[in-house]
Amino acid sequence: YRQASAHDPAHVDALSDMGDTLIELGRLTEALPILERAVALRPNHVPALNNRANALQFLGRASEALEGFGQALAHDPGNPYVLFNRGNALLSLKRFAEAEADARQALARDPANIGAHFVLGKALTRQGKHAAALQTFDRLIALQSGNAAAWCDRGAVLASLGRHREAWASYDKSLALDPDLAVAWYGSALLYSSLLQHDAALKCFQRVLALEPDNAEAACKLGEALRPLGRDEEALMAFADALRIDPDYPFVRGEVAWLKLHRCNWAGLEAAIEATVRGVREGKLASMPLDLITMSDSAADQLACARAYTGHICKNPAAALWRGEQYGNPRIRLAYVSADFRDHPVAYLIADLLERHDRSRFEVFGYSLGAEGARRLGARA
């Protein structure tokens, strides 16, 4: 490509292909100016526009990439390769319904398009449409049975559906095809953790970190897997690694301070608490709300922490069920919602309160979010 472009500096096809090759090699900062040049020479050259947008996407400039894919589609509206690439950009921007639409349009034009199947499966997964996502990955595997990433994504969907044995089988198949696929080890680790098989999870997280030493999420999860095994000092080391990689990784500072308190590990405790509280006051995800109670008795701190946590886990909250309607019930309706209507301290402390409500004035409901309260106290609460 360099020889062709040296012979003819205005050879747009050569410039576009050279940029694409550099992207494949991971040399993104070299690829982008070459592709910019190709687009400047021929603004309607769809492959160059597509490749330039891909370079921007891989450089983390998703909004610019989205605009670039739009320019390519303006010249070739139904191009399936540009559509699935734009779908990838939309996925990174968390615009999942639009990504789904692009992938479906690409597949309508090219039903065997592997990339479009991936985008569609991921978009459906992120929207909670797990059954449809599973069908998508099954179709992808029927087209390309040796695709390790497809088996891995299928495993993640099966895990979300609670079909654990099938999920393990998919992850095992993925790793048989590619033993160094870190995301498959990570998915296996999460599955083991969800089933409280901490030793197995630990080995998988360690494998992820051997492949990706700078994976802050895996380092944090390794710490979480070590804690139930009573290996708290090792857990502190794992959390320290996560903070080294990403000083603002969600909730890890609070984990460190809480674990030091729990273990009466006074070394560096004051600094750990100060860093956690400072992070909360700066609006960061520095601690889980319940952990912070052990570090700060400030109502303002606790409110800021709760708001940050809620905003993190409820990015797309459901619409409120109450729309302002007025009710004329003869008794006040009062509901208690808890995961602890069972043999648990909360149930011990609240049972008497629940019994003391004047049923002539209050209609009392209980909604259990946790284990069934089959024992005596759970049934009483």
N, C-alpha and C positions, 0 to 999 in steps of 0.2 A: 504494500500500500504506500509506503514511503517513497519507493522508487516511482510508482505511478504518479503520485502527487508532485514529486520533484520534476518529473517530465512534463506534467501538465498541472500547475498549481490550482487551476480552476476545475479540476476533475472532481465533481461533487460526489459521485458514487464512491470513488476511492476514499475521499475524506470521510464520508459517512461510515463506510465499512471499517476504516481504520479506527474511528472513534468507537464503534461498536466493539471491536477487538480489544481496545484498551479498557473498555468497561468490563468485559469478560475477565481481563487480567487484574481487575481491581485498581487500575491506574486512572482514577476518576478525574483528578485534577489535570491530567494530561489530555484526557478525552474531551472535556468540556470545551476548551478553546478551539479545538479542531472542529468540533461539531457546530460551534457558533459560527465559525468561518464558512462551513458548508451551507448553513442556513442563510447567512448573509449573501452568499453567491446565488443561491436559488431558494427564495423564501417559501416556495410551494413544494419543496422536495420532502415528501412524506416520510421516507425512511430517516432522513437527517433530522427532521423535526421530532420524530419518535425517539430516536437515539439520544438527542440532546435532552429531551424530557426525562428519559431514563437516567441519564447521568445526574441530572438535578435531583431526581428521586433518591438515588443511591447516596447522594451527598447530604441527604436530610432536608432538602429544600422542596418539600412536598407541594406547597402552594404554587410555587413557580412551575414545578413539574406538571401540575394539573392544568395550568394555563397553556403550557407547551403541548400537552396532549390534545387540548381543545383546538389549538391551531392546526395540528395535524388532521384532526377529524373534520375540520372545516373544509379541507381539500379532499378528504376521502372519508365520508361520514360513516360508512359501515365497515371500516378496516378492523378485522377481529383482533389483530395483534395490538393495534393502538388502543382498542377498547379494553382489552384485559390489562394492558399496562396502566391505563387510566384508572381501572378498577383497583389496581394495587395502590396507586396514589390515594384514592378515596379511602381504602382500608386504613392507611397510615394516618389519615385525617379523621378516622372514626366516623366516616359517613357511609355506614354499612348498607343502608337501603339503596343508595346510589351505586355503590360498588356492585351489589347484586344485579341491579338493572343493566349495568355495562357488561357484566359477565354473561348474562342471559342473552343480550343482544349479540355478543361475540359468538356464543355457541349456536345461535340461530343461523349465523353465517358459516360457521365452521364447527360442526358438532364434535370433531376430534381434537379441538384445541386444548392441549394439556393445561396451559397457563390459565385459560378461562375457567376450567373446572376447578383449579386451585382457588382462584379468586371467589368463585361462587360458593364453594364449600366453606371457606373462611368467613365470607360475609354472612352466610346463613348461620354459622356457628355463633358468631358474635351477636346475632340478633336472637339467639336462643331457639332457632329453628333446627333442633338437633336431628330430628328424623329426616328432614329434607337434606340436611348436610351429609348425613350418613349415605343416603342414596347417591348424592353427588360424588362422594369419594369412592363408593363402590363402582360407579360408572367409570371414574378415572382409572381405577385399578384394572377394570376390564380392558381398558385401552392400553394400559402400561403396567403390567403386573410386577415389574421389577423396580418400581418407583418407591424408594424407601421413604421419602417425605410423605407420599400419599398414605402409606400404611400407618405412619406416625400420626398424621392428622385424623385418620379414621379411628385410631386408638383413643385420641383425645375426645372425639365425639361419643364413642361408646362409653367412656368413663363418665361423661356428663349425663348419659342416659342410665347410669347405674349398672351397666352390663360389664362387670369388672373382668370376668374371665375372658370374654371376647376382646376387651381392651388390652389385657396382657398379651393375648395371642397376636394382636395387631402390632403392639410395640415390639414383641419378640421377632416378628417377621421383619419389621423395619430394621432392627439392629442386626439381624442375620444378613440383610442386604447391604447395610452400611454400619459397621460396628463403631464408627466414629461420629455418628449423627447425634450431637449433643442434645438436641431438642427431644429425641426419642428417649434418651436416658432420663432427661428431666421429667418428661411425662410419666415414665415408669415410677420415678421417685415420688411424684405427687400422688400417684395412685396408691402406692404402698403407704404413704403418710396418711391418706384419707382412711385407710383401713387399719391404722395404728400399727403397721408392721415397720417399726422405726429402724430396726437393724438393716432390713432390705433397702429402705429408703435412703439410709445413710450411705450405703455403698454406691447407690445410683448417683446421689448428689456429689460424692467424691469423684465419680467418673466424669460428671459434667465439668467439674472444676479442673480436672486433669486436662480436659480438652479445651476448656475456655477459662483460663485462670482469672480473667477480669470480669467474670459474670457476677455482678453484685447480688442479683436475685438468688442465684444458686448458693452463694456464700451465706446469705441470710437464711435460706431454707435449710442449709446444712446445720446452722446453729439451732434452728427450731427442732430439727430431728435429733440433735444431741441432748436437748434438755430433758425429754421424757426418759432418756436412758441414764439420767443422773450424771452426765458428763458435762457439768456446768462450766468448768474452766475451759474445756475445748470449745464449748458453745460461745463463750466470751471471745475466744480467739477468732472463731468464724465470723461473729458479728463485727469484730475489729477489722477483719479483711473486707467485709461488705462496706464499712465506712471508709476504708482506705480507697476502695474503688469508686465509691459514690458517697461523699460526706453527707448528702441529704437523702439517702435512701430511706423510704418511708418506714417510720416507727422504730428503726434500729437503735437510735440513741436512747429512747425510752426502754427498749429491751435490755440494753447494757446496764443502765442504771437500776432497773428493777431487779435484774438477776444478781447484781452486786449486793443490793439490799437483802434479797432472799437468802443469799449465801453468807451474809455478814462479812463480805469482802470489802474492807474499808479502803483498800488501796485505790486511789483515784476516784472514789465514790463521789466526793463533793464536786469534783470537776465534771463528772458524768451527769449529775443532777443539774448543775448549772447550765451545761450545754443543752440538756433536754428542755429545761424551762425557757431558756433563751430562744431555742428553735420554735417552741410553741408561740411565744410572744411575737416572733417574726412571721407567723402565719404558716410555718412549715409543718409537715407531717412528722413531727419529732417523737410523738408518743401516742400510744393507745389511751383513750380517756380513763379507763380504770387504773392503768399503771400510773398515770400522772397524779392520782389522788395520794399516792404514797410519797410524792415529791413536792407537791405544792398544795397549800390549803387556800390559795387564792381563787375565789369564785370566778374572777375574770380570766385567769389562766385556764381553769377547767372548762369554761364556756368556749374560749377560743379553741381549745383542743377538741372539744366535742363537735364544734362547727367544722373544723378542718377535716376531722375523721368522717363526719356525715357527708360532707361534700365529696370526699374521696370515694366512698362506697356507693353513693347514690348520685352518680353523675347524670343519670337520666331517670329521675324519680317518676313514679306513676302519678297519674292525675289524682287529685284529692277526691275521695269518695263523697265527702260532704260538700254540697254546692250552696249552702246557706239556707236550706229548707228549715222551716219552723215546725216543730212537733208539739203535740199537746198530750203527751203521755201522762197518765195520772201519777206515775212514780218516776223519779229520776233514774235513768238507765246509766249504770256504772259498770265499766268493763276493766278487768285486770288482765294484762298480757304479760306472760313470763315463760321462760324456758325452764323454770325451777319449781313447777308444781309436782314435786316428788320428794324423796327423802334428801332434803337439801336445807342449808341454813335459812335460805329465803322463805321456804315453806314453813319451817319451824317458827319464824318470826312473824309471818303474816297471817297464819291460820286463825289466830284469835281475833285479829282485826277484821277478817272477812266475816267471821261468825257474829260480830257485834253490830254489823249494819242493820238498821231498822228496816226490815223487809216491807213494812207498811209504807215506807217513804222511798225506798230504793229498790230497784230491780237490778240484781247483781249478776254479771256474767264473768266467766273465766276462760281465757284463751291460752292454751298451752302450746308453746313453740318447741318444746323439747321432748325428752323421753316420757313415755306414758307414766302417769302417776298411779301405778297399780297398787303400791303399798299403802298402808294405813294412812300415813300422814299426807301422801299425795292425793289420796281419795278425799280426805277431809278438806284439804286446801281447794 
